[in-house]
């Protein structure tokens, strides 16, 4: 069934490209296409969680799914945010379109730095911050974090708005296997310590880290940051040994302890993501 859906999706995409090419040859057709694009980017969906209403741009099925599954996809992430004290600083590294940054800003008096380099996600992230009236609480940083200051490429596996499973400066993905790249975006990356020292950012009290593959490299570039952080939620694939062992070693060296690791019920027995968990690390008092 999944293979059939993927074939149908690819067919519809090809038909869409063909239709847009035909319509784009005439002024009236281009005007029509402009209207379609504007309509898609203006489409929104409201979700309510624990009495908090959140509004998100949903121009495609992927974003519709992200919003529709907000409460069930990563309940551990939501509970972790719910447990944060007021007035703290949260770094959302791999913010995507901002679901959890938006929720954190709506529910807590936090200062939030949202790191998201993908050009295909940045527009939706910006729109979502704006339509939730949170421009004074969330700051976007449109560059990737890594282990050092470097110029390289963000290697993307999809051109979809809201897409994921991309990696900066490496050719492997969340599972350690070779990345099936469809697009690369030249960009400057820097370490967490660089972000503090060179950009004068506030040290984070909490870090949410989900970048699909180089979590261990990002942590290795944040020795000073990790010494001061109170808690981290990091996505780890237990089958990707370099990642799993690297994350564990670096966070233990920083004085943090693993409180729990969980994932949503939809990932149980999932062939691709069944061994991917959100690990929650805390600093003992």
PyMOL commands that set and color helices and strands:
alter all, ss='L'
color gray80, all
select helices_A, chain A and resi 2-23+27-41+61-68+70-73+75-82+99-107+119-131+192-199+215-220+223-228+241-253+265-267
alter helices_A, ss='H'
color red, helices_A
select strands_A, chain A and resi 44-49+52-57+89-93+111-115+138-141+150-156+167-168+183-189+206-209+231-237+256-262+276-283
alter strands_A, ss='S'
color yellow, strands_A
deselect
rebuild
show_as cartoon
